[in-house]
Every structure is written in structure tokens, then in C-alpha cells.
């Protein structure tokens, strides 16, 4: 089976969705399938890290938007330019972008499509709306709220239609799956969740020597209590909440390691200087391997307000760290922390209505060593039992093979006729036969030649 995997942005250091795509692609290759990545030439840093896969780099510049409120329309234009010429030349098309799902559907190629949903707008945009409402300002604030509302409506409409027309939609948590079903009123067997996101062999609790070496390399005193955070410094990650909590626990010797980079880093560094806590905060920067930071830490705080899964939290849990996360409230905070932390049995869940609650949780963990040990063991057990990559990879391979087979059986020889109701019924019945051989589309190959490609 020839698989074309569309990832408009492929960044392995900071993007959990990119790491997930590479893991699933590797599993497909091990199962005997050919996988080719399709990326935008100006939006990837991963060519050197995926030498085992062919990479098509589309020389199509990202459509510029005069204002951020028009980004959804710009993405739709760019996706149409990239996808129209190439999806028909493969047996299965996989993408993480709803605009690409709609572009591939408009080609009427009959090629099965799997939509791997990463950070749904259901989680990210609600948190963004709350931040906009909290800002002060007159006419500019009103304009931003109106523009945000229009942009969110466009994105949600696109996401809803993509979930309706894709042959399978894969979420990375049961939480996001439930949100999509409820908000978009979708009740289709094509929607499923494959939960996974941590290599429990690579991420393990450190030995005493590993912990000492990690602290020495970073420059952390052995007698200080260290809280770690890893990820991308963006607004939805809530790093400012963590820093406010650290400021509140000034009576204890609590330091924080921040491993990551992003648009908010300059503002966060400036805030630590203005509040006088720069001596307790270490900005480590973006790392290819975050294990030294996790090994040097005594606890992990995950203050994200918009998250579909939380790879960083799962990695900390696998390392046996006691973890603290914000409890989703369905409004300003939408994440999967209840699912990951097993409703508080594998970590502490705190309400996000006050920074003081997060500070209290950090104090509680810092002064109670038996509690830290208990939470660390529970976190490790939860990660091994629920978030192992191998189980997720096997599930994804079965899904991809089944989609390719079922859709070809239902659609038959006429690849331009799409009957999603029949496909859903066949999907629910559970075909388990071997894959049918695909056919190469000459029309797709000719269209692909009209675009400019470079193969790396």
C-alpha cells in the first residue's frame, strides 16, 4: 500500500503531532507499506531526521493573510494548491489538516482519506476566546473579538465538514473525541481515538547517578526542590501560571526548569526579571532530548489550558515524576488532564480559577516526600498501562489497512462516486480481509507534474 502523509508543518523538536506522525509512519513501514511525507518547503526542519522516508517538498508558499482573522481562509487556499495534484497517485491519503481533507475530497479521486486530528479548535480556541475577553481596550478589543469569532466559525465549519467526509478520523485522546461528537453532533463509527504518546522504555525513572549527573550538567544544587516544565512557550501552554505559582512559594527553596522555546519566551524572561525571580527560573531552551531535565526534577507541572493529549505530561509520568495539572472546566481550560492523570489517581488536579491553588499543590508536593513517591509510582504505572507507543502504533496500522480495504470494496471500480453511508456501514461491520491492490491514477500523476516538487 502506498501512503501519502501530508504534514504542512513537520517539526520534530516541539511538535507532538509531528512526533506522532513519524511513529505511526514507522509502524506502517514495518508492516510493509510505503510511506511518503508531503511537507511545505518553508515549514519543516525534519528532513535530516526522517531519512528512511521519501519526502516531497511542495514549493508552494503559504498563502499570506492580511490579518490573523483570515488565517483559516489562507490555510484553505494553500492546502488546495498542495493537495490537488498528488493525493490521487497513492492508495491512502493521511493528513492532520482539515483544509487538506476538503481539498482531497474535492478532487473526487476516490483515494481513502484518514484525518489525524491533532489540536482541535474545540480545545485551543475556547481558551483563546477567554484571553481576548480578559484584555482591556476599546474599539481594538471589540474588533479583535469580532475577528476572532469569525475566524473560529470558519475553522470550526471546516473541521466539522472534514470530519464528516473523511473515511476515518483519529483523535489522540478520548476527551477530544467526546468533545467533537458533542459539539459537531457527529455519531459515526469513522471517529475513533488512539491514545498513545510515550516510549516507556526510553523514558524511565532515573537512577541516583543519572539524577546527580543531570543536575550537575544543568547546574542545579542537589538540595533544592526542582519543578520541571517542557514544551512550546505559547499562550495555550499556560507557562505564566506556573511562574506566578513559583513566585508565591518564595518561602521554600523551589526552582523551575523550563525546557522549550516559542513566541512567549521573551515576555516570560522579562516577567521573571521584573518580579525578581530570575534566580529561581532556568530557561534551558529547546532540546532534542528532554530526559536530562526530567531526570533533574523532583516534580512536573503541566499548566496547559488547551491540549488535546499532552505528550510532555505523558513523558514526565513515564519518568516517575509526581505531576500536577490543571483541571478542565469546560470553558477557559480544555485539556485531557483528567484522562491522563486518571481523574487524580496518577497526579494532582487543581482548579485554574486562582494561581494560589497551583502554588498550594506545589507546596504540598515539595514538603511531603511520601506523597511524591506515591504519585511518582502511580504516574509511571499509568503511563506504562495506557500510553505505550507500541499499542498505539499497532492500532493505527490496523485502522489504516482497514480503511484502505473497506473504502475500495464499497466504492468499487467507480472511484468518483463516494458513498459515506455505505462506507460507515462496512467500517462498522469490521472487514479483516487482506488489502486489495490499488491502481495508479494517471490523472493524478499529470496534475502532480503541474506543481513544482523537490524530492529529498
C-alpha positions in Angstrom: 0.0 0.0 0.0 1.3 3.4 -1.0 0.6 6.0 1.7 1.0 9.8 1.2 1.2 11.6 4.6 0.5 15.3 4.4 2.1 17.3 7.2 2.2 21.0 6.3 4.5 21.7 9.3 6.9 18.9 10.3 8.9 20.0 13.3 10.2 17.1 15.4 11.6 19.1 18.4 8.5 21.0 19.5 5.5 19.4 17.8 3.8 16.4 19.4 1.7 15.8 16.3 4.9 15.6 14.1 6.4 13.0 16.5 3.2 11.0 16.4 3.2 11.1 12.6 6.7 9.8 12.5 6.0 7.0 14.9 2.9 5.9 13.0 4.7 6.2 9.7 7.4 3.9 11.0 4.9 1.4 12.1 3.3 1.4 8.6 6.7 0.9 7.1 7.4 -2.0 9.4 4.1 -3.6 8.2 5.4 -3.5 4.6 3.7 -0.3 3.4 5.4 2.6 1.5 5.1 6.0 3.2 5.9 9.3 1.6 5.7 12.6 3.5 4.3 15.7 1.9 5.5 18.9 3.5 5.8 22.6 2.7 9.3 23.5 1.8 9.4 26.5 4.1 7.7 25.0 7.1 9.8 21.9 8.1 13.0 21.1 9.9 12.8 17.4 9.9 14.4 16.2 6.6 17.6 15.1 8.3 15.7 13.1 10.9 13.5 11.1 8.5 16.0 9.8 6.0 14.2 6.5 6.0 11.1 8.1 4.3 10.8 9.8 1.0 9.9 13.5 1.4 8.0 15.6 -1.2 8.6 19.2 -0.5 6.0 21.4 -2.1 7.4 24.7 -3.4 4.1 26.4 -2.7 4.4 29.4 -0.4 2.0 29.7 2.4 -0.9 32.0 1.4 -0.5 35.3 3.2 -3.3 36.7 5.3 -3.6 40.4 5.8 -4.9 39.8 9.3 -4.8 36.9 11.6 -8.6 36.6 11.4 -8.2 35.4 7.8 -5.7 32.7 8.6 -8.3 29.9 8.1 -9.0 31.1 4.6 -5.3 31.3 3.8 -4.8 27.8 5.0 -7.6 26.6 2.8 -6.0 28.2 -0.2 -2.6 26.7 0.5 -4.0 23.2 1.1 -5.8 23.3 -2.2 -2.7 24.2 -4.0 -0.6 21.4 -2.4 -3.1 18.5 -2.3 -4.9 18.7 -5.6 -2.0 17.4 -7.7 -0.7 14.5 -5.6 -3.2 12.6 -3.5 -4.6 10.7 -6.4 -1.2 8.9 -7.0 -1.4 6.9 -3.8 -3.6 4.3 -2.2 -4.2 6.1 1.1 -4.0 9.8 1.9 -3.4 10.8 5.6 -3.4 14.4 6.8 -3.6 16.4 10.0 -5.2 19.4 8.3 -9.0 19.7 7.8 -8.4 22.0 4.9 -6.4 19.3 3.2 -9.2 16.8 3.8 -11.7 19.0 2.0 -9.2 19.7 -0.8 -8.6 16.0 -1.3 -12.3 15.4 -1.3 -12.9 18.0 -3.9 -10.6 16.1 -6.3 -13.1 13.3 -6.4 -10.2 10.8 -6.7 -11.7 8.1 -4.6 -8.5 7.7 -2.7 -9.3 6.9 1.0 -8.5 9.7 3.4 -7.6 9.5 7.1 -7.8 12.7 9.2 -5.4 12.6 12.1 -6.8 15.3 14.3 -4.2 17.0 16.5 -5.1 20.1 18.5 -8.7 20.5 17.7 -10.1 24.1 17.6 -12.6 22.8 20.2 -9.8 22.9 22.7 -7.4 25.7 21.6 -9.9 28.4 20.5 -12.1 28.4 23.6 -9.0 29.2 25.7 -8.1 31.9 23.2 -11.5 33.5 23.4 -11.2 33.8 27.2 -7.9 35.5 26.9 -9.4 38.0 24.5 -12.2 38.8 26.8 -9.8 39.4 29.7 -7.9 42.1 27.7 -8.7 45.7 28.1 -9.2 48.2 25.3 -11.9 50.0 23.4 -12.5 49.7 19.7 -9.5 47.5 19.1 -10.7 44.9 21.7 -14.1 44.8 20.1 -12.6 44.4 16.6 -10.3 41.6 17.8 -13.2 39.7 19.5 -15.3 40.1 16.3 -12.5 38.9 14.1 -11.7 36.0 16.4 -15.4 34.9 16.3 -15.4 34.9 12.5 -12.1 33.1 12.3 -13.3 30.5 14.8 -16.6 29.9 12.9 -14.7 29.4 9.7 -12.3 26.9 11.3 -15.0 25.0 13.1 -17.1 24.7 10.0 -14.1 23.4 8.1 -13.2 21.0 10.8 -16.8 19.7 11.1 -17.1 19.1 7.3 -13.7 17.4 7.3 -14.8 15.0 10.0 -18.0 14.3 8.0 -16.3 13.5 4.7 -13.0 11.8 5.9 -13.1 8.0 5.8 -11.6 7.8 9.3 -10.9 10.5 11.9 -8.3 9.7 14.6 -8.1 11.6 17.8 -5.3 11.2 20.3 -7.5 11.1 23.4 -11.0 10.1 24.4 -11.5 13.6 25.7 -11.1 15.2 22.3 -13.3 12.5 20.7 -16.1 13.2 23.1 -15.8 17.0 22.6 -16.0 16.5 18.8 -19.0 14.2 19.0 -20.9 16.6 21.3 -20.0 19.9 19.6 -20.4 18.8 16.0 -23.2 16.3 16.7 -21.4 13.5 15.0 -22.3 9.9 15.6 -20.2 8.0 13.1 -18.1 4.8 13.6 -15.4 6.5 11.5 -14.5 8.6 14.5 -12.1 6.9 16.9 -9.4 7.6 19.5 -6.0 6.0 19.5 -4.3 7.0 22.8 -0.5 6.9 22.9 2.4 9.2 23.1 5.4 8.0 25.2 8.1 5.4 24.8 8.1 3.8 28.2 11.5 2.2 27.6 13.2 5.4 26.6 11.5 7.4 29.3 12.1 5.7 32.7 12.7 6.9 36.3 16.3 7.9 36.6 18.9 6.2 38.9 20.6 8.2 41.6 23.7 8.6 39.4 21.6 9.7 36.4 19.8 12.3 38.6 23.0 13.6 40.0 24.6 13.8 36.6 21.6 15.6 35.1 21.6 18.2 37.9 25.3 18.8 37.6 25.0 19.3 33.8 22.3 21.9 34.2 23.8 23.5 37.3 21.0 22.7 39.8 22.0 22.3 43.5 21.4 18.8 44.9 19.5 20.2 48.0 17.0 22.3 46.1 13.5 21.3 45.1 13.1 21.5 41.3 9.9 21.7 39.3 10.2 21.0 35.5 8.1 22.0 32.5 8.8 21.1 28.9 7.1 22.2 25.7 6.5 25.1 23.4 6.2 28.5 25.0 2.9 29.6 23.5 -0.2 31.2 25.1 -2.2 28.0 25.4 0.6 26.3 27.4 -0.1 28.5 30.4 3.6 28.9 31.5 2.8 32.3 33.1 0.5 30.4 35.6 3.5 28.3 36.6 5.7 31.3 37.1 3.1 33.1 39.2 2.8 30.0 41.4 6.6 29.7 41.8 6.6 33.4 42.8 4.0 32.6 45.5 6.1 29.8 47.1 9.0 32.1 47.9 9.3 30.7 51.5 10.5 27.4 50.1 13.6 26.7 48.0 11.7 25.9 44.8 13.3 26.3 41.4 11.9 25.7 38.0 13.4 24.4 34.8 11.7 25.5 31.6 12.8 23.4 28.6 11.4 24.8 25.3 11.2 27.8 23.1 8.4 29.8 21.4 6.8 33.2 20.9 6.2 33.8 24.6 9.7 33.3 25.8 10.9 36.9 25.6 7.9 38.1 27.6 8.3 35.3 30.1 12.0 36.2 30.6 11.1 39.8 31.0 8.4 39.0 33.6 10.9 37.0 35.7 13.3 39.9 35.7 10.6 42.4 36.7 9.3 40.2 39.5 12.7 39.3 40.9 12.5 35.6 40.5 15.0 35.2 37.6 17.4 33.5 40.0 14.9 30.7 40.6 13.9 30.2 36.9 16.2 28.5 34.4 15.3 28.8 30.7 17.0 25.7 29.3 15.9 26.3 25.7 14.7 23.9 23.1 16.2 20.4 23.5 16.1 17.4 21.2 16.1 15.2 24.3 14.2 16.4 27.4 15.2 13.5 29.6 18.0 15.3 31.4 15.6 18.0 32.5 13.0 15.4 33.7 15.8 13.4 35.5 16.9 16.5 37.3 13.4 17.4 38.5 11.5 16.5 41.7 8.1 17.2 40.2 6.4 18.2 37.0 3.8 20.9 36.4 1.6 20.9 33.3 -0.4 24.2 33.3 -1.8 23.9 29.7 -5.2 25.4 29.2 -5.8 24.0 25.7 -4.4 20.5 24.9 -5.8 17.5 23.0 -3.5 15.0 24.8 -0.2 16.1 26.4 2.9 14.3 25.2 5.0 16.3 27.6 2.9 15.2 30.6 3.0 11.6 29.5 6.8 11.7 29.2 7.1 13.1 32.7 4.7 10.4 34.0 6.8 7.7 32.4 9.9 9.1 34.2 8.1 8.6 37.5 7.7 12.3 38.4 4.8 13.4 40.6 2.7 15.5 38.2 0.4 18.5 38.8 -2.1 19.6 36.1 -5.0 22.0 35.7 -8.4 20.5 35.9 -10.5 21.3 32.8 -13.5 23.4 33.4 -15.2 23.2 30.0 -14.8 26.9 29.4 -11.4 28.6 29.7 -9.5 25.4 30.4 -10.0 22.5 28.0 -7.4 19.7 28.2 -7.2 15.9 28.7 -5.6 16.0 32.1 -8.4 14.1 33.8 -7.9 11.3 31.3 -4.1 11.3 31.6 -3.9 11.6 35.4 -6.7 9.1 35.8 -9.1 11.5 37.5 -6.5 12.4 40.1 -5.3 8.9 40.9 -2.0 9.4 39.0 -1.4 13.0 39.8 -2.8 16.1 41.3 -5.6 18.1 39.6 -6.1 21.7 40.6 -8.7 24.2 39.6 -7.5 27.0 37.4 -9.6 29.8 38.9 -6.8 31.0 41.1 -2.9 30.9 40.8 -2.9 30.2 44.5 -4.3 26.7 44.0 -1.4 25.7 41.8 1.0 27.2 44.3 -0.6 25.2 47.1 -0.3 22.0 45.2 3.4 22.7 44.6 3.9 23.3 48.3 2.1 20.1 49.2 4.3 18.0 46.9 7.5 19.9 48.0 7.1 19.2 51.7 5.7 15.7 51.5 8.3 13.1 50.3 6.0 10.1 50.8 3.3 11.8 48.7 5.9 12.4 45.9 6.9 8.8 45.9 3.3 7.6 45.8 2.4 9.9 43.0 5.5 9.1 41.0 4.8 5.3 41.2 1.2 5.9 40.2 2.2 8.1 37.3 4.7 5.6 35.9 2.2 2.7 36.2 -0.4 4.8 34.4 2.0 5.7 31.5 3.0 2.1 31.0 -0.6 0.8 31.1 -2.3 3.4 29.0 0.1 5.4 26.8 2.6 2.9 25.4 3.6 3.7 21.8 3.7 0.1 20.6 0.0 -0.5 21.3 -1.0 2.8 19.6 1.2 2.0 16.6 -0.4 -1.4 16.1 -3.9 0.1 16.4 -3.1 2.8 13.8 -1.7 0.2 11.3 -4.9 -1.9 11.6 -7.0 1.2 11.1 -5.1 2.4 8.0 -5.3 -1.1 6.4 -8.9 -1.5 7.2 -9.9 1.9 5.8 -8.0 1.3 2.6 -9.7 -2.1 2.1 -13.2 -1.1 3.1 -13.3 2.1 1.0 -12.1 0.3 -2.0 -14.6 -2.5 -1.6 -17.5 -0.1 -1.1 -16.5 2.3 -3.9 -15.6 -0.4 -6.3 -14.5 0.4 -9.8 -16.1 3.9 -9.9 -13.6 5.9 -7.9 -15.5 9.2 -8.4 -18.6 8.0 -6.6 -18.4 8.4 -2.8 -21.0 6.8 -0.6 -20.0 7.6 3.0 -23.1 5.9 4.5 -22.2 2.6 2.9 -18.6 3.1 3.9 -19.6 3.7 7.5 -21.7 0.5 7.5 -18.9 -1.5 6.1 -16.5 0.0 8.6 -18.7 -0.9 11.5 -19.1 -4.4 10.2 -15.3 -4.9 10.6 -13.6 -6.1 7.4 -10.5 -8.0 8.3 -9.5 -9.3 4.8 -6.2 -8.5 3.2 -5.7 -5.3 1.2 -6.8 -5.1 -2.4 -4.2 -3.9 -4.8 -4.5 -0.2 -5.7 -4.4 1.4 -9.1 -2.2 4.3 -10.1 -4.1 7.4 -11.2 -2.7 8.8 -14.4 -4.8 11.9 -13.9 -3.2 12.4 -10.5 0.3 12.0 -11.9 -0.3 14.6 -14.6 -1.7 17.0 -12.1 1.3 16.4 -9.9 3.6 17.4 -12.7 2.0 20.8 -12.9 3.2 21.6 -9.4 6.9 22.1 -8.6 8.3 19.4 -6.4 11.6 18.5 -5.0 12.2 15.0 -3.6 14.6 14.8 -0.7 
